[in-house]
Amino acid sequence: MSDPRGADPVRRAPAVLDIDSDCCPAVGPRAARADELTALAARAGFPVEHLGTGRRSR
């Protein structure tokens, strides 16, 4: 289904990064890049939770 405003539909994979702080940044990368986000977060030593999927990495 196309967007009537002409925008390309993009599947997003919302996630929350646990950065050991008082805040947890929420991000919305393209779904195709969710694994890349998980790998980068793990490399930095931070877990990421992909919202709505039950996926959580450490």
C-alpha positions in Angstrom: 0.0 0.0 0.0 1.5 3.3 -1.0 1.3 6.5 1.1 -1.1 9.0 -0.4 1.4 11.8 0.4 4.0 10.1 -1.8 6.4 9.0 0.9 8.0 5.6 0.5 6.8 3.1 3.2 9.7 2.1 5.4 9.5 -0.8 7.9 11.0 0.4 11.2 12.3 -1.7 14.1 11.9 0.4 17.3 14.4 -0.4 20.0 15.6 0.8 23.3 19.3 1.0 24.3 20.3 0.4 27.9 23.3 2.7 28.3 23.6 2.4 32.1 22.2 5.9 32.6 19.1 7.6 33.9 17.7 7.5 30.3 17.4 4.8 27.7 17.5 6.2 24.2 14.8 5.0 21.9 15.7 4.5 18.3 13.9 3.6 15.1 16.3 2.1 12.5 15.1 0.5 9.3 14.1 -3.1 10.1 16.7 -4.3 7.6 19.4 -2.8 9.9 18.1 -4.1 13.3 20.8 -6.8 13.4 23.5 -4.1 12.7 22.2 -2.0 15.7 22.3 -5.1 17.9 25.9 -5.9 16.9 27.1 -2.3 17.4 25.4 -2.1 20.8 27.0 -5.4 21.9 30.4 -4.2 20.7 30.0 -1.1 22.9 28.9 -3.3 25.8 25.3 -2.2 25.9 22.2 -4.3 25.7 19.4 -3.4 23.2 15.7 -4.4 23.3 13.8 -4.5 20.1 10.3 -3.4 21.0 7.4 -5.6 20.1 9.6 -8.7 19.3 10.7 -9.9 22.7 14.3 -9.8 21.4 16.8 -8.6 24.0 20.6 -8.8 23.6 23.3 -8.4 26.2 
